[in-house]
């Protein structure tokens, strides 16, 4: 069997209506990953719905409601092969109501393509996605300046350069090293510079979108870190027994491993031995970071464990905390954040209410310098170091030790209020 190509999780992010879904659909179509017949059906459907021009977006937006509204709601995953890699493409919503799904997407992604419309330039969500993708550890960024065909832009190199400068300014503020961020001009609806060079932009001598994504570096798999596997679900399967499923974040899980799942229902953790591991309906001997697997652990009952619990080896059990210190950025809170505030934290697969116990330091998000005045109140755009107390047992790790398990989003009444990462912990005695 030929060696499986290297795998990269790629997320498309950006402001609503800037053409993320259309870019993905066009890329898949122009590379022969979707056939003419399927495309023709989508085109007819788009016209029936009064959404002519949305046919490429429909490739990923396959929920009925999305097709009628013309907005991406959920995360769509699609396998996509290039000459060099096999990608899982995650098309993340740009619409602010759906930002929670975008966070899930960004936290699963190694690399991101930020789509920015040439006519609009940088918008609110563009900035938010730049910040969130950085906080959630997306390693590499490619910026596709889309809609170069639109009237008023008309494939203008000068406009492309203006948008680049605008994006660079905000990317730098979000913490990206702009020297490593690449930019390309595209027009995804007519298919300019997606899979083949554009005749309309003869001034552009750089890569097409297809060439550009093949220049991402393969992310180093954190196999040398301790095993951490957050549970997404727990099933009872006849003939096998209890089958938890989840994605390996760090380390390697092998058949025969002695493992412990915490906090578990009793809060003391539950231990057993890995009997079998299954991936894409095939038995495998081991699972590595990025692998979505189902597995069976001898001695673990369905009622013992739940979504949000985390599995590790018994000699390096995941950290359950009674409180933790974190660096947070307030993204969009309706008023102000003060001590006592208790919103829901989304950490790996877990959702737990945590209380702001103390604001230790307020920081300038652009420079990281400490701000002395009004440090008891946090407003939109503020960054801070805070002490937090979860309302129930929670697994989280220090960013310095296992960064993949340290990041979180804070949500309140349907909005992502803040995002952050854990710097220090007070361990719970199990």
N, C-alpha and C positions, 0 to 999 in steps of 0.2 A: 504493500500500500504506500502510495506516495506520501511524503511528509505533508501534513496539513499546513496550509499557509498560515503565517502569523496572523493573529486576530487583533483587531482594534475596534473598540466601542467609540462610535463617532456620533456626536449630537449636533443637530442643526438648531441654532438659537437665533433670537432677534425679535424686533418689534412686530406686533400684529400687522398683517397685510404687507410686510416687506418682501414676501415671496419665498419663505422657507420651504413650505410644502411643494410649491411649484418647482423650486430648484431641485429638491430630492426626486420628485416624480420625473422631471426632465432628464436628470442624470441616469435614473434607472432605465428610462425608455431609450435614451440615446446609446446606452451600452448594451441594449438587447436583453435587459433583465425583465422587461414587460413586452409582450408581443403586440403587434399592430391591432389585432382583433380586439384584445382587452382594452387597448387605448381608444379604439373607435367607439366602443360601448360607453366608456367614461365620457367621451366627448359629447355623444348624443344625450347622455344623462345630464351633463352640465348645461346643455342648451335647453333641455326640457325644464330644468329648474331655474332658468333665467340666469345662469351663472357661466355664460360662455367665457372661455379663457381659464376656467378653473379645473379643466380636465386633468392637468398634471398634478395639481394639489390633491385631487380625489384618489390618486394612487395610494397615498398614505392616509388620507382622511376618509377611512372606510366606514365610519359610524354614520348612520343615516342622518342623525341630528346635525352632524358636522357638515354634511353635504348641503343640507338645506340652509344652514346659517353661514356656510363658507368660512368657518373658524375651526382651528384644530383644538380639540378638547382634551383627548387622552394622549398618552404616549403611544406612538406606533413604532414597532421594531421590525426591521426588514434586513435579511441577510443580503449582502451585495459583494460580489467578487470582482476585484480588479486583477491585473496581471500579477500584482505583487502581494496584495493582502486579501484577507476576507474581513469585511467590515460588518458590524451590526450597526445599522443606521438608526438612530433614535431621532424622530422628528418631534421636537418639543414645542408645546404651545407658546405663542408670544402674547396671547391675550392675558391681561393681568388677573382675571378671575381664575385662570388655570395654572397659576405660577407654581402651585404645589407639585403638579406633575412635571413642570419644567425642572424643579429642584431634584426630583427623583431622577430625571433624565441626566442632569448635569452631574449628579453624584455617582452615576454609573459610567460616565464617559471618560475616556482617556484624552480625547481630542475634540475640539469644537470648531464648527464653521459658523461664524456670526454673519448673518445676512443683513445688509443695510441697504435700503433703497436709495438710489442715487438722487432722486428728486427730493426726498424727505430728509435724508441725512440722519444724524443721531437723534433718536427719540427717547422718551422716558424708559421704555422697556429695554432699549439698546443698552442704556447705562446700567440698569438693574441686572441685566443678563451678564454684562461684563464683570460686574462685582460678584454676583452669585457664582459664576463659573470659576472665578479665581478662588473664592472662599472654599468652594467644594472640590478644589483640587484637580480641575481640568488642567492637564499639563501643557497642551499646545493649542494655539489658536490661529485659525486662518480666517481672514475677513473677506467675504465676497460682496462686492459693491454691485447690487442687482438693479434691474430696470434701467440699464444704460440706454435702452431703446426708446424710453418714454419721451414724449414731445417736451421740449424745454431742456432735455439733457442731450438727446440726439448723438449718443456715443462720444460725448465731449471728454477729451483727455483732461482738460482743465478742471471740469467738474469732478472727475474721478479723483484728481489730486486734492481738491478741496475737501472731499469726504474723508480721504485718508488722514489729512491733518486733524480733522474734527474727531475722528475715531481714536487717533493716537493720543490726543489730549485726555480723553475720558478713560482710555485703556490704562494709561500711566497712572491716573488717579486711582484706578481700581487695583493697582498693584502689578499689572502686567509689565514685563520687560519689552518695550515696544520694538526693540531691535530684533526680537525673535518672532514678532507677529508679521505674518505675510498678508499681502493684499492682492486681490485679482478683480478685474471688471467682468461682469457677466450680464446677460439678459436671458433669464431662464425661459420666459414664455416663447420667444422665437428660437431659443436654443443657441444663442451666441456665446461662444467660449465655455461651453459646458463640457462636451466630449471632443469637440473639434475646434480648431482655431477660428476666430471670427474674421470674416472679410470686412465687416463693418468697422472693426477697430484695428486697422492695419498698424496703428501706432503702438499697439500692445505686442511686445515681443516675449512676454513671460508665459506662464503656464496656463493651461485650461483648468477648469475645476477638477476634472478627472486626474490630470497630471499632478495637480497641487495636493490632492488628498493622498496620493501615493508617495508624497515626500514627507509625510508625517513619520516620526521615528516610532519604532515599536516600544511601547512603554515597558519599563522593567517590571516584571511581575514580582510583587512583594512576597516571594516564597520563603525568604529567610526570616520573615517576622513570625511571631506566634500565630497559631491557627485561630481565626475568628470567622464564624459563620452565623450571621443573624438569621433567625427563622422567619420565613414569610408566611408559611401555613403549615398545618399539621393534618395529615390525612390518615384514615384507617383503611388499609387496602387488604381485601380478603386474600388469604394465603401468604401474605407478607407480614401484616401487622401494622404497627404505627410507622408512618413514613413522613418525617418532617421534610420540608423543602426550603431551599434558600440558596443564596449566592455566596461563594467563598470570597471574603474580602481580602484576607491575608493568610499566609501559611499554606500548608498542604494537609488534606485529610486522606488517610489511607485506611483500607479495610484492616480490621484488627486493632485500630487505635483505641486506647482507653480515653473516653471523652467525658466532659462534664458540661451540662447545659444550665446556665444561670439566667435570671434568678430562679426560674421555675415557679410552680404554683405555691410551694411552701416557703419560697424565698431562700432556701438553703442550697439550691442546686440539685441536680439529679445526674448520676453517673451511669455509664454503661460502656459497651464495646461496639464499635462500628461493624455490622455484619455484612452490609451490602451498600453499594453506591450506584446510582443510575443517572445517566445523562443522555438527553435526547432519546429516551427509551432503550438505551443500551447499558449493559452492566459495565462499569469501569473499575479499575483497581484503586484509583486515587483521583482527587479533585483539587484543582489549583485555583488561584485567584481569578475571578471573572467567570468561573464555571457555575452555571445554575444546575443544581443537583437535587435529587430526592435520595434519601438514605434511610437505613433502618438501624436502630441502636438497640441492642439486647438490653432488656431491663427498663425500658422507658415506656410508660403508658400514655395514652392520648390526653388524659386529664392532667398529666404532670407538667406539660409544657405548652407554650402558646406563642403566637406571633410576637416578635419583639424580644424574645429570649435569645441568648447568644451561646453558641457552642464553641468550646475550646478544648485543648487536650487537658487531661486531668492533672498534669504536672505544671500547667500554666493556664489556670482558670481565668476567664474574662473578668474584668474589674467591675464589681457592683459597688455603687457609690451611695453615700448618704448625703454628700454635697460635693459641688465641684466649682472650680474657678474657670471662667471662660472669657475669651475676647469676643465681643459682639459688635455688629454694625446694625443700627436701626435703619430700616429701609423705608417703611411707610406705616407710621402709627398715627391714628387720628388726632391724638393730643400729645401727651408726654409719657415717658416711662419712668416710674419711680420705684423705690423700695416697696415691697408688698405685692407688686404686680405678679400675677400667676397665670401666664398663658400656656398653651400646649407646645411642647418641644417635639419636633420630628427628628429622631436620631436613628440612623440606619432603618430598621423596620419598626421601630418602637415609637409610640406616641404617648408622652407622659407630661402631665402638668408639672411645671417647676416654678418655684417662687424666687423672685429677685430679693435676696437677703441683704446685699450690700453693694453699693457702687464704689469700687476700690479706686478706679482711675478713669478719667475721661480723656480721650485722645483725639487729636486732629487726624481724621481718616486719611488725608492726603500725605501727611508727613510722619504720623505716628508719635508726634510730640504730645506731652501731657498738657491738658487745659485745666487751669486751677479754678476758674470761676464757675458758679452754678453747677457744681459737679453732681448734685443730687437729682438733677433732671436731665433725662436724655430725650433729644428730639430727633426728627428725621435727619439722616446724614451723619449723626454722631457715632463715634466708636467708643467703646469703653471696656474696661476689665471689671467683671462683676462676679459676685459670689452667689451661687444658685443652689436651691434645695429642692430636689425632686420630691413629689408627693407620694411616690411609691418607688419600690426598688427599680433601679435603672442601671444598665450596662453602658459605660462610656469609657474611652481610653484617652490618655494624654496625647496631644498632638505631637509631642517630641518622641513618643514611643511607638504609637500605632496611629498615624495621621488618618488612615482610612476609617477609623472608628471614633474620631474625635469631632467630626463636623455635624452641625445640626441647623435646622431652620426653625424659627419660632412663628407660630401662626395664631391668629386671633380673629374670630368672626369672619372666616373665609378669606383672610388676607395674610400674606407673609409679612409679618411685622419686622422681623430681624433675622439675621443669620450669624453663625459664629463657630468657634472651635474651642474645645476644652484644653486648658493649659495645665490644670492641676486637679487632683481628686482627694477626697477623704473616703477611704475604703470602708465598706460595710463589713463587719465581722460575720462570716457565714457560719 
